[in-house]
Amino acid sequence: MSVHLEQPRKRRGLLLIVSSPSGAGKTSLSRRLVADHADLMLSISATTRPPRPGEEHGREYFFVSPDQFEEMAGDDQFLEWANVHGNRYGTPRQPVTEALDAGKDVLFDIDWQGAEQVAGKLPEDCVRVFILPPSMHELSRRLHARAQDSQKVIEGRLERAYGEIAQWRAYDYVIVNVDYDHAYADLAHIYHAERLKRDRQTWAEPFVEGLLAEKV
């Protein structure tokens, strides 16, 4: 019996975790990667923080009250959750596991605490990428330029950035976001390579067995 590549090739999805200090570029890079790849979906977190201008419930985040978040955490509905900048963020478990089983990939735009929790629960499925700023001065400039936060909030984000950057060794890949397009190309190359890893190609074993069984 011959096995041909024209037949559907089943694969296990992967979890692509992208982290960075606030302002280093993980969100814009992540959104572009998802927009460019049909098999990649963005994991939407629940959060207790209020929406920023232009954000919509169910698109960027599920905006919930602290009581609602507490109930979801108590029911073990999160794959991970953490306190970040005075608010809570959590990733619903069910959509992620269903996507993996269906061969879909899920991108996590989360901080290092969440990355650690997800990788601890699903280590074989996770790929972790950390985005670094070219300098702390440039990070400060970007935070001020986006004009989303007060000066006090920006100062807090910069102070916390040192501790976040110190976690870089826990990640599989590191990208310095000097130029947005170059950083995006690096992220896309990482994603493409990880999709081709042998252990994720559940179609490969029967295909290779078919090749070895063929007589020419």
PyMOL commands that set and color helices and strands:
alter all, ss='L'
color gray80, all
select helices_A, chain A and resi 26-36+66-74+93-101+112-121+123-125+136-145+151-165+168-170+180-195+198-200+204-213
alter helices_A, ss='H'
color red, helices_A
select strands_A, chain A and resi 15-19+40-42+45-47+61-63+78-84+87-92+105-109+126-132+173-176
alter strands_A, ss='S'
color yellow, strands_A
deselect
rebuild
show_as cartoon
